[in-house]
Amino acid sequence: MPGMWWVLGVVALVALLSAYLGWTAHRVERVHVRAQSAERALDAHLLRRAAAAAVVAEQQENTELYAAARLALDADPDERESAENDLTRQLRAAPLRGADPDARQLIATSRRVVLARQVHTDQVRDALIARHRLVVRALGMARRYPQPQYFDIEDPGLPDPSIGVPQPASPPTAPLEAV
C-alpha cells in the first residue's frame, strides 16, 4: 500500500504540472493573438485618420497636410512611425474648426487612434511579459509567434470638437457649512 501512495502522488504531480503548462501555453497564445488584433486595429485607425486628414486638407487647400496624409497612407512598414508622426505634427498646425463635419470626423478619428495605440501598447507589454517568463522561454512556447513591437507615435493633441458650442452655465454652489 505505501508504494501506491507514491504512484498516486507522482500522477497527481504530473497532472498538476501538465495543467499548469497547458494553461501557460494557452495564455501565451491568447496574449499574442490579442497583440496582433490590437496591431491590426491600430493600423485601421491610422489609415482612417490619414484618409480623413486628406479630405480636410483638400477642403482647406493645405498642401503640407495633404502631403503628410498621403505619405502616411502610402508608407512602408519600416517608415510608418515617421510618416504618422509627420502627419500628427501637420494636424497640430492645421486650423481645425469644430463646426466643419469633416474636421469633426478627423478629430474623432484622431482620438480613436490615441485609444487604439494605448490598447496596442498594453497588449504588446502583456505579450512581452508572457514571453519573458522562465517556463515560456525554457520550453519555447512563444517561438511560433512573432515578437510584438511597440508602435511609437506622438499622441495628437487636437482641439475639442465642442469648442465654440456654448455650454450651459452651472448654478453657483453655496459652500458647505459644518454641522
MDTraj code that builds the backbone (N, CA, C; nanometers):
import mdtraj as md
import numpy as np

residues = "MET PRO GLY MET TRP TRP VAL LEU GLY VAL VAL ALA LEU VAL ALA LEU LEU SER ALA TYR LEU GLY TRP THR ALA HIS ARG VAL GLU ARG VAL HIS VAL ARG ALA GLN SER ALA GLU ARG ALA LEU ASP ALA HIS LEU LEU ARG ARG ALA ALA ALA ALA ALA VAL VAL ALA GLU GLN GLN GLU ASN THR GLU LEU TYR ALA ALA ALA ARG LEU ALA LEU ASP ALA ASP PRO ASP GLU ARG GLU SER ALA GLU ASN ASP LEU THR ARG GLN LEU ARG ALA ALA PRO LEU ARG GLY ALA ASP PRO ASP ALA ARG GLN LEU ILE ALA THR SER ARG ARG VAL VAL LEU ALA ARG GLN VAL HIS THR ASP GLN VAL ARG ASP ALA LEU ILE ALA ARG HIS ARG LEU VAL VAL ARG ALA LEU GLY MET ALA ARG ARG TYR PRO GLN PRO GLN TYR PHE ASP ILE GLU ASP PRO GLY LEU PRO ASP PRO SER ILE GLY VAL PRO GLN PRO ALA SER PRO PRO THR ALA PRO LEU GLU ALA VAL".split()
xyz = np.array([
    [0.0795, -0.1215, 0.0000],
    [0.0000, 0.0000, 0.0000],
    [0.0838, 0.1282, 0.0000],
    [0.1972, 0.1338, 0.0745],
    [0.2728, 0.2591, 0.0736],
    [0.3255, 0.2940, -0.0651],
    [0.3588, 0.1951, -0.1477],
    [0.4063, 0.2225, -0.2835],
    [0.2983, 0.2825, -0.3707],
    [0.1740, 0.2504, -0.3399],
    [0.0622, 0.3032, -0.4180],
    [0.0467, 0.4536, -0.3959],
    [0.0756, 0.5019, -0.2742],
    [0.0642, 0.6451, -0.2462],
    [0.1676, 0.7235, -0.3259],
    [0.2854, 0.6654, -0.3417],
    [0.3874, 0.7317, -0.4228],
    [0.3409, 0.7440, -0.5673],
    [0.2844, 0.6390, -0.6173],
    [0.2348, 0.6408, -0.7561],
    [0.1253, 0.7453, -0.7705],
    [0.0308, 0.7475, -0.6768],
    [-0.0774, 0.8469, -0.6825],
    [-0.0230, 0.9891, -0.6699],
    [0.0767, 1.0064, -0.5837],
    [0.1387, 1.1383, -0.5677],
    [0.2080, 1.1837, -0.6951],
    [0.2813, 1.0924, -0.7587],
    [0.3503, 1.1258, -0.8842],
    [0.2491, 1.1560, -0.9940],
    [0.1424, 1.0772, -1.0029],
    [0.0380, 1.1005, -1.1035],
    [-0.0279, 1.2354, -1.0799],
    [-0.0578, 1.2683, -0.9537],
    [-0.1195, 1.3980, -0.9224],
    [-0.0248, 1.5120, -0.9564],
    [0.1032, 1.4961, -0.9263],
    [0.2023, 1.5988, -0.9570],
    [0.2149, 1.6192, -1.1078],
    [0.2194, 1.5110, -1.1823],
    [0.2275, 1.5194, -1.3282],
    [0.1021, 1.5851, -1.3850],
    [-0.0133, 1.5519, -1.3292],
    [-0.1386, 1.6119, -1.3760],
    [-0.1401, 1.7622, -1.3490],
    [-0.0961, 1.8023, -1.2295],
    [-0.0911, 1.9450, -1.1965],
    [0.0097, 2.0189, -1.2850],
    [0.1253, 1.9595, -1.3054],
    [0.2275, 2.0221, -1.3889],
    [0.1806, 2.0356, -1.5327],
    [0.1176, 1.9321, -1.5854],
    [0.0691, 1.9408, -1.7238],
    [-0.0454, 2.0405, -1.7355],
    [-0.1317, 2.0507, -1.6346],
    [-0.2389, 2.1510, -1.6365],
    [-0.1802, 2.2913, -1.6340],
    [-0.0773, 2.3131, -1.5514],
    [-0.0123, 2.4435, -1.5454],
    [0.0546, 2.4780, -1.6785],
    [0.1242, 2.3831, -1.7363],
    [0.1919, 2.4088, -1.8641],
    [0.0907, 2.4337, -1.9754],
    [-0.0190, 2.3610, -1.9756],
    [-0.1240, 2.3850, -2.0751],
    [-0.1863, 2.5214, -2.0579],
    [-0.2123, 2.5604, -1.9342],
    [-0.2681, 2.6933, -1.9081],
    [-0.1705, 2.8013, -1.9524],
    [-0.0418, 2.7829, -1.9219],
    [0.0597, 2.8811, -1.9606],
    [0.0703, 2.8924, -2.1122],
    [0.0705, 2.7807, -2.1816],
    [0.0778, 2.7834, -2.3285],
    [-0.0446, 2.8530, -2.3875],
    [-0.1610, 2.8263, -2.3309],
    [-0.2831, 2.8917, -2.3785],
    [-0.2767, 3.0425, -2.3519],
    [-0.2249, 3.0819, -2.2386],
    [-0.2107, 3.2243, -2.2047],
    [-0.1158, 3.2930, -2.3021],
    [-0.0038, 3.2292, -2.3314],
    [0.0929, 3.2865, -2.4270],
    [0.0258, 3.3050, -2.5628],
    [-0.0464, 3.2049, -2.6067],
    [-0.1167, 3.2161, -2.7351],
    [-0.2181, 3.3291, -2.7319],
    [-0.2950, 3.3372, -2.6256],
    [-0.4003, 3.4371, -2.6146],
    [-0.3451, 3.5798, -2.6160],
    [-0.2366, 3.6051, -2.5409],
    [-0.1830, 3.7419, -2.5382],
    [-0.1203, 3.7792, -2.6724],
    [-0.0639, 3.6827, -2.7432],
    [-0.0082, 3.7139, -2.8744],
    [-0.1191, 3.7406, -2.9764],
    [-0.2256, 3.6649, -2.9699],
    [-0.3386, 3.6883, -3.0602],
    [-0.3985, 3.8254, -3.0339],
    [-0.4113, 3.8622, -2.9059],
    [-0.4646, 3.9942, -2.8730],
    [-0.3717, 4.1050, -2.9198],
    [-0.2421, 4.0857, -2.9067],
    [-0.1466, 4.1869, -2.9526],
    [-0.1550, 4.2033, -3.1044],
    [-0.1703, 4.0928, -3.1770],
    [-0.1848, 4.1017, -3.3228],
    [-0.3152, 4.1713, -3.3602],
    [-0.4222, 4.1427, -3.2888],
    [-0.5510, 4.2081, -3.3157],
    [-0.5424, 4.3573, -3.2862],
    [-0.4760, 4.3936, -3.1767],
    [-0.4600, 4.5351, -3.1426],
    [-0.3755, 4.6067, -3.2471],
    [-0.2766, 4.5376, -3.3025],
    [-0.1937, 4.5978, -3.4073],
    [-0.2766, 4.6241, -3.5335],
    [-0.3607, 4.5280, -3.5696],
    [-0.4469, 4.5475, -3.6871],
    [-0.5475, 4.6598, -3.6642],
    [-0.6027, 4.6688, -3.5436],
    [-0.6978, 4.7757, -3.5121],
    [-0.6292, 4.9112, -3.5168],
    [-0.5089, 4.9204, -3.4609],
    [-0.4343, 5.0461, -3.4660],
    [-0.4057, 5.0854, -3.6098],
    [-0.3655, 4.9895, -3.6910],
    [-0.3386, 5.0168, -3.8318],
    [-0.4633, 5.0699, -3.9025],
    [-0.5777, 5.0104, -3.8752],
    [-0.7033, 5.0559, -3.9373],
    [-0.7373, 5.1983, -3.8943],
    [-0.7189, 5.2290, -3.7658],
    [-0.7480, 5.3644, -3.7186],
    [-0.6510, 5.4667, -3.7762],
    [-0.5254, 5.4276, -3.7912],
    [-0.4273, 5.5180, -3.8526],
    [-0.4625, 5.5462, -3.9986],
    [-0.5067, 5.4431, -4.0703],
    [-0.5468, 5.4635, -4.2095],
    [-0.6693, 5.5540, -4.2192],
    [-0.7661, 5.5349, -4.1293],
    [-0.8849, 5.6221, -4.1283],
    [-0.8463, 5.7660, -4.0987],
    [-0.7540, 5.7843, -4.0038],
    [-0.7103, 5.9200, -3.9704],
    [-0.6414, 5.9853, -4.0891],
    [-0.5551, 5.9118, -4.1569],
    [-0.4847, 5.9679, -4.2724],
    [-0.5829, 6.0024, -4.3842],
    [-0.6821, 5.9170, -4.4067],
    [-0.7822, 5.9445, -4.5100],
    [-0.8650, 6.0669, -4.4728],
    [-0.9049, 6.0783, -4.3460],
    [-0.9813, 6.1949, -4.3017],
    [-0.8966, 6.3212, -4.3106],
    [-0.7686, 6.3100, -4.2811],
    [-0.6789, 6.4258, -4.2921],
    [-0.6646, 6.4696, -4.4372],
    [-0.6603, 6.3745, -4.5297],
    [-0.6509, 6.4095, -4.6718],
    [-0.7763, 6.4849, -4.7169],
    [-0.8926, 6.4424, -4.6689],
    [-1.0177, 6.5105, -4.7050],
    [-1.0168, 6.6535, -4.6522],
    [-0.9793, 6.6715, -4.5263],
    [-0.9752, 6.8055, -4.4666],
    [-0.8700, 6.8904, -4.5370],
    [-0.7562, 6.8318, -4.5700],
    [-0.6500, 6.9064, -4.6386],
    [-0.6964, 6.9548, -4.7751],
    [-0.7716, 6.8721, -4.8466],
    [-0.8249, 6.9152, -4.9769],
    [-0.9229, 7.0306, -4.9605],
    [-1.0081, 7.0220, -4.8595],
    [-1.1049, 7.1297, -4.8370],
    [-1.0362, 7.2603, -4.8005],
    [-0.9338, 7.2522, -4.7183],
    [-0.8627, 7.3721, -4.6728],
    [-0.7521, 7.4138, -4.7696],
    [-0.7306, 7.3343, -4.8729],
    [-0.6223, 7.3566, -4.9689],
    [-0.4882, 7.3682, -4.8971],
    [-0.4660, 7.2774, -4.8033],
    [-0.3448, 7.2725, -4.7233],
    [-0.2548, 7.1640, -4.7833],
    [-0.1583, 7.2056, -4.8640],
    [-0.0749, 7.1091, -4.9356],
    [0.0169, 7.0294, -4.8424],
    [0.0666, 7.0938, -4.7355],
    [0.1554, 7.0220, -4.6435],
    [0.0795, 6.9103, -4.5721],
    [-0.0413, 6.9408, -4.5268],
    [-0.1221, 6.8396, -4.4592],
    [-0.1589, 6.7278, -4.5558],
    [-0.1929, 6.7648, -4.6789],
    [-0.2285, 6.6623, -4.7775],
    [-0.1088, 6.5713, -4.8068],
    [0.0085, 6.6309, -4.8211],
    [0.1290, 6.5511, -4.8488],
    [0.1592, 6.4572, -4.7320],
    [0.1451, 6.5069, -4.6098],
    [0.1701, 6.4227, -4.4923],
    [0.0679, 6.3090, -4.4848],
    [-0.0575, 6.3386, -4.5176],
    [-0.1619, 6.2351, -4.5158],
    [-0.1335, 6.1289, -4.6218],
    [-0.0951, 6.1703, -4.7409],
    [-0.0635, 6.0741, -4.8472],
    [0.0580, 5.9891, -4.8100],
    [0.1590, 6.0515, -4.7500],
    [0.2770, 5.9746, -4.7070],
    [0.2394, 5.8712, -4.6010],
    [0.1509, 5.9098, -4.5098],
    [0.1067, 5.8152, -4.4066],
    [0.0278, 5.7005, -4.4684],
    [-0.0533, 5.7303, -4.5692],
    [-0.1311, 5.6251, -4.6353],
    [-0.0431, 5.5301, -4.7156],
    [0.0621, 5.5824, -4.7754],
    [0.1459, 5.5041, -4.8662],
    [0.2768, 5.4541, -4.8042],
    [0.2994, 5.4793, -4.6751],
    [0.4279, 5.4472, -4.6129],
    [0.4503, 5.2966, -4.6032],
    [0.5755, 5.2582, -4.6218],
    [0.6163, 5.1198, -4.5987],
    [0.6164, 5.0948, -4.4483],
    [0.6075, 4.9685, -4.4069],
    [0.6023, 4.9393, -4.2624],
    [0.7201, 4.9973, -4.1826],
    [0.8405, 4.9969, -4.2411],
    [0.9552, 5.0491, -4.1672],
    [0.9585, 5.2015, -4.1618],
    [0.8789, 5.2690, -4.2441],
    [0.8720, 5.4155, -4.2449],
    [0.7428, 5.4667, -4.1827],
    [0.6607, 5.3774, -4.1355],
    [0.5257, 5.4138, -4.0906],
    [0.5258, 5.5063, -3.9696],
    [0.6086, 5.4767, -3.8687],
    [0.6106, 5.5604, -3.7494],
    [0.6473, 5.7037, -3.7830],
    [0.7486, 5.7212, -3.8653],
    [0.7928, 5.8545, -3.9040],
    [0.6832, 5.9286, -3.9813],
    [0.6187, 5.8584, -4.0733],
    [0.5115, 5.9212, -4.1523],
    [0.3940, 5.9609, -4.0637],
    [0.3587, 5.8759, -3.9684],
    [0.2475, 5.9080, -3.8779],
    [0.2828, 6.0251, -3.7867],
    [0.4077, 6.0325, -3.7421],
    [0.4498, 6.1464, -3.6598],
    [0.4476, 6.2763, -3.7399],
    [0.4880, 6.2702, -3.8679],
    [0.4789, 6.3895, -3.9529],
    [0.3341, 6.4331, -3.9698],
    [0.2455, 6.3369, -3.9892],
    [0.1034, 6.3693, -4.0022],
    [0.0509, 6.4317, -3.8730],
    [0.0903, 6.3802, -3.7599],
    [0.0473, 6.4366, -3.6319],
    [0.0931, 6.5810, -3.6182],
    [0.2177, 6.6086, -3.6543],
    [0.2680, 6.7466, -3.6462],
    [0.1904, 6.8390, -3.7409],
    [0.1591, 6.7920, -3.8603],
    [0.0816, 6.8727, -3.9540],
    [-0.0608, 6.8958, -3.9022],
    [-0.1179, 6.7951, -3.8393],
    [-0.2528, 6.8103, -3.7844],
    [-0.2551, 6.9122, -3.6711],
    [-0.1524, 6.9124, -3.5890],
    [-0.1455, 7.0112, -3.4809],
    [-0.1362, 7.1530, -3.5361],
    [-0.0679, 7.1691, -3.6482],
    [-0.0501, 7.3021, -3.7071],
    [-0.1714, 7.3463, -3.7890],
    [-0.2548, 7.2526, -3.8293],
    [-0.3699, 7.2853, -3.9147],
    [-0.4810, 7.3509, -3.8321],
    [-0.5461, 7.4516, -3.8918],
    [-0.6585, 7.5159, -3.8220],
    [-0.7854, 7.4308, -3.8376],
    [-0.8130, 7.3485, -3.7390],
    [-0.9319, 7.2632, -3.7450],
    [-1.0446, 7.3297, -3.6677],
    [-1.1587, 7.3427, -3.7328],
    [-1.2736, 7.4053, -3.6706],
    [-1.3767, 7.2975, -3.6385],
    [-1.4299, 7.3047, -3.5171],
    [-1.5263, 7.2063, -3.4709],
    [-1.6581, 7.2110, -3.5456],
    [-1.6859, 7.3201, -3.6170],
    [-1.8141, 7.3315, -3.6868],
    [-1.8157, 7.2507, -3.8167],
    [-1.7005, 7.2291, -3.8766],
    [-1.6913, 7.1553, -4.0023],
    [-1.7076, 7.0056, -3.9744],
    [-1.8030, 6.9380, -4.0399],
    [-1.8239, 6.7945, -4.0123],
    [-1.7022, 6.7082, -4.0447],
    [-1.6290, 6.7431, -4.1501],
    [-1.5104, 6.6638, -4.1838],
    [-1.3999, 6.6834, -4.0799],
    [-1.3880, 6.8052, -4.0284],
    [-1.2897, 6.8301, -3.9224],
    [-1.3303, 6.7569, -3.7956],
    [-1.4602, 6.7552, -3.7663],
    [-1.5086, 6.6792, -3.6500],
    [-1.4744, 6.5311, -3.6649],
    [-1.4944, 6.4796, -3.7855],
    [-1.4624, 6.3391, -3.8124],
    [-1.3133, 6.3128, -3.7934],
    [-1.2305, 6.4043, -3.8400],
    [-1.0856, 6.3910, -3.8245],
    [-1.0457, 6.3937, -3.6774],
    [-1.1054, 6.4831, -3.6013],
    [-1.0741, 6.4919, -3.4584],
    [-1.1179, 6.3640, -3.3875],
    [-1.2369, 6.3155, -3.4185],
    [-1.2855, 6.1916, -3.3571],
    [-1.1967, 6.0733, -3.3947],
    [-1.1548, 6.0689, -3.5201],
    [-1.0670, 5.9610, -3.5656],
    [-0.9317, 5.9683, -3.4951],
    [-0.8820, 6.0887, -3.4741],
    [-0.7544, 6.1048, -3.4029],
    [-0.7658, 6.0574, -3.2591],
    [-0.8795, 6.0820, -3.1987],
    [-0.8997, 6.0333, -3.0612],
    [-0.9032, 5.8808, -3.0582],
    [-0.9631, 5.8221, -3.1598],
    [-0.9658, 5.6750, -3.1656],
    [-0.8256, 5.6181, -3.1839],
    [-0.7417, 5.6910, -3.2571],
    [-0.6023, 5.6484, -3.2737],
    [-0.5330, 5.6454, -3.1381],
    [-0.5570, 5.7476, -3.0573],
    [-0.4949, 5.7526, -2.9244],
    [-0.5376, 5.6313, -2.8421],
    [-0.6669, 5.6020, -2.8433],
    [-0.7157, 5.4862, -2.7672],
    [-0.6603, 5.3551, -2.8226],
    [-0.6587, 5.3421, -2.9546],
    [-0.6081, 5.2189, -3.0161],
    [-0.4602, 5.1998, -2.9855],
    [-0.3854, 5.3086, -2.9836],
    [-0.2424, 5.2980, -2.9509],
    [-0.2233, 5.2569, -2.8057],
    [-0.3058, 5.3082, -2.7157],
    [-0.2960, 5.2690, -2.5747],
    [-0.3267, 5.1201, -2.5578],
    [-0.4314, 5.0738, -2.6257],
    [-0.4661, 4.9315, -2.6185],
    [-0.3526, 4.8468, -2.6763],
    [-0.3003, 4.8897, -2.7901],
    [-0.1907, 4.8165, -2.8539],
    [-0.0690, 4.8101, -2.7616],
    [-0.0343, 4.9221, -2.7000],
    [0.0798, 4.9255, -2.6094],
    [0.0590, 4.8303, -2.4922],
    [-0.0614, 4.8294, -2.4365],
    [-0.0909, 4.7383, -2.3252],
    [-0.0806, 4.5925, -2.3682],
    [-0.1317, 4.5602, -2.4863],
    [-0.1285, 4.4217, -2.5327],
    [0.0148, 4.3768, -2.5643],
    [0.0936, 4.4653, -2.6231],
    [0.2338, 4.4312, -2.6514],
    [0.3090, 4.4094, -2.5210],
    [0.2853, 4.4964, -2.4229],
    [0.3509, 4.4804, -2.2928],
    [0.3157, 4.3451, -2.2310],
    [0.1871, 4.3086, -2.2342],
    [0.1449, 4.1795, -2.1778],
    [0.2105, 4.0624, -2.2507],
    [0.2179, 4.0716, -2.3832],
    [0.2798, 3.9632, -2.4605],
    [0.4292, 3.9523, -2.4300],
    [0.4958, 4.0658, -2.4171],
    [0.6389, 4.0621, -2.3869],
    [0.6648, 4.0079, -2.2464],
    [0.5773, 4.0423, -2.1525],
    [0.5916, 3.9872, -2.0166],
    [0.5735, 3.8357, -2.0205],
    [0.4726, 3.7891, -2.0928],
    [0.4492, 3.6447, -2.1032],
    [0.5675, 3.5750, -2.1698],
    [0.6263, 3.6371, -2.2710],
    [0.7402, 3.5770, -2.3414],
    [0.8630, 3.5634, -2.2516],
    [0.8778, 3.6540, -2.1556],
    [0.9984, 3.6558, -2.0732],
    [0.9885, 3.5700, -1.9470],
    [0.8771, 3.5025, -1.9291],
    [0.8663, 3.4116, -1.8146],
    [0.9603, 3.2940, -1.8367],
    [1.0186, 3.2457, -1.7301],
    [1.1196, 3.1399, -1.7375],
    [1.0658, 3.0134, -1.8040],
    [0.9457, 2.9706, -1.7667],
    [0.8878, 2.8480, -1.8226],
    [0.8640, 2.8647, -1.9730],
    [0.8167, 2.9810, -2.0127],
    [0.7876, 3.0063, -2.1544],
    [0.9165, 3.0053, -2.2356],
    [1.0200, 3.0699, -2.1836],
    [1.1482, 3.0713, -2.2541],
    [1.2116, 2.9328, -2.2579],
    [1.2071, 2.8620, -2.1459],
    [1.2717, 2.7302, -2.1373],
    [1.2068, 2.6292, -2.2315],
    [1.0747, 2.6358, -2.2443],
    [1.0049, 2.5394, -2.3299],
    [0.9751, 2.5942, -2.4694],
    [1.0154, 2.7169, -2.4973],
    [0.9962, 2.7748, -2.6301],
    [0.8495, 2.7901, -2.6698],
    [0.7656, 2.8238, -2.5746],
    [0.6214, 2.8323, -2.6015],
    [0.5839, 2.9483, -2.6936],
    [0.6692, 3.0498, -2.7028],
    [0.6345, 3.1676, -2.7828],
    [0.7045, 3.1689, -2.9182],
    [0.7760, 3.0636, -2.9526],
    [0.8547, 3.0676, -3.0761],
    [0.7693, 3.0675, -3.2026],
    [0.6427, 3.0244, -3.1930],
    [0.5568, 3.0249, -3.3131],
    [0.5044, 3.1636, -3.3466],
    [0.5168, 3.2556, -3.2517],
    [0.4597, 3.3888, -3.2712],
    [0.5705, 3.4907, -3.2914],
    [0.5494, 3.5850, -3.3831],
    [0.6496, 3.6916, -3.3973],
    [0.6479, 3.7788, -3.2717],
    [0.7640, 3.8282, -3.2360],
    [0.7701, 3.9136, -3.1167],
    [0.6985, 4.0448, -3.1463],
    [0.5999, 4.0801, -3.0650],
    [0.5268, 4.2047, -3.0896],
    [0.6155, 4.3262, -3.0673],
    [0.5892, 4.4298, -3.1427],
    [0.6682, 4.5518, -3.1361],
    [0.5782, 4.6693, -3.0970],
    [0.6333, 4.7585, -3.0174],
    [0.5614, 4.8815, -2.9850],
    [0.5544, 4.9696, -3.1082],
    [0.4511, 5.0516, -3.1175],
    [0.4370, 5.1474, -3.2260],
    [0.4426, 5.2850, -3.1616],
    [0.5586, 5.3488, -3.1698],
    [0.5808, 5.4754, -3.1007],
    [0.5475, 5.5933, -3.1904],
    [0.4323, 5.6519, -3.1639],
    [0.3949, 5.7743, -3.2333],
    [0.3527, 5.8771, -3.1299],
    [0.3581, 6.0019, -3.1701],
    [0.3139, 6.1097, -3.0831],
    [0.1621, 6.1082, -3.0753],
    [0.1105, 6.1337, -2.9569],
    [-0.0341, 6.1436, -2.9430],
    [-0.0793, 6.2783, -2.9976],
    [-0.1783, 6.2755, -3.0857],
    [-0.2256, 6.4030, -3.1403],
    [-0.3032, 6.4807, -3.0346],
    [-0.2659, 6.6051, -3.0155],
    [-0.3362, 6.6928, -2.9218],
    [-0.4269, 6.7852, -2.9990],
    [-0.5320, 6.7300, -3.0556],
    [-0.6219, 6.8103, -3.1389],
    [-0.7271, 6.8778, -3.0526],
    [-0.7845, 6.9863, -3.1030],
    [-0.8834, 7.0592, -3.0237],
    [-1.0095, 6.9777, -3.0006],
    [-1.0811, 7.0175, -2.8989],
    [-1.2086, 6.9546, -2.8668],
    [-1.3118, 7.0003, -2.9697],
    [-1.3858, 6.9077, -3.0334],
    [-1.4823, 6.9488, -3.1347],
    [-1.5980, 7.0304, -3.0780],
    [-1.6165, 7.0278, -2.9469],
    [-1.7266, 7.1044, -2.8901],
    [-1.6882, 7.2491, -2.8632],
    [-1.5622, 7.2881, -2.8950],
    [-1.5217, 7.4270, -2.8764],
    [-1.6053, 7.5140, -2.9681],
    [-1.6505, 7.6203, -2.9160],
    [-1.7351, 7.7104, -2.9941],
    [-1.8820, 7.6848, -2.9678],
    [-1.9144, 7.5730, -2.9073],
    [-2.0519, 7.5440, -2.8717],
    [-2.0705, 7.5897, -2.7276],
    [-2.1607, 7.6848, -2.7038],
    [-2.1757, 7.7337, -2.5670],
    [-2.2257, 7.6232, -2.4747],
    [-2.1649, 7.6150, -2.3591],
    [-2.2042, 7.5178, -2.2582],
    [-2.2973, 7.5860, -2.1592],
    [-2.3980, 7.5132, -2.1093],
    [-2.4858, 7.5753, -2.0109],
    [-2.4079, 7.6062, -1.8841],
    [-2.4372, 7.7241, -1.8278],
    [-2.3690, 7.7651, -1.7061],
    [-2.4240, 7.6849, -1.5887],
    [-2.3340, 7.6420, -1.5029],
    [-2.3791, 7.5682, -1.3854],
    [-2.4110, 7.6702, -1.2754],
    [-2.5154, 7.6440, -1.1999],
    [-2.5513, 7.7392, -1.0941],
    [-2.4445, 7.7407, -0.9871],
    [-2.4211, 7.8577, -0.9285],
    [-2.3199, 7.8642, -0.8229],
    [-2.3633, 7.7795, -0.7038],
    [-2.2655, 7.7167, -0.6440],
    [-2.2981, 7.6325, -0.5286],
    [-2.2544, 7.7053, -0.4019],
    [-2.3346, 7.6892, -0.3014],
    [-2.3034, 7.7522, -0.1719],
    [-2.2032, 7.6631, -0.0994],
    [-2.1107, 7.7239, -0.0265],
    [-2.0167, 7.6410, 0.0486],
    [-2.0902, 7.5614, 0.1566],
    [-2.0403, 7.4434, 0.1817],
    [-2.0997, 7.3582, 0.2836],
    [-2.0676, 7.4111, 0.4217],
    [-2.1667, 7.4071, 0.5065],
    [-2.1459, 7.4533, 0.6438],
    [-2.1194, 7.3318, 0.7317],
    [-2.0346, 7.3530, 0.8294],
    [-2.0073, 7.2467, 0.9261],
    [-2.1294, 7.2252, 1.0135],
    [-2.1607, 7.1032, 1.0424],
    [-2.2787, 7.0720, 1.1241],
    [-2.2368, 7.0504, 1.2661],
])
top = md.Topology()
chain = top.add_chain()
for i, resn in enumerate(residues, 1):
    res = top.add_residue(resn, chain, resSeq=i)
    for name in ("N", "CA", "C"):
        top.add_atom(name, md.element.get_by_symbol(name[0]), res)
traj = md.Trajectory(xyz[None], top)
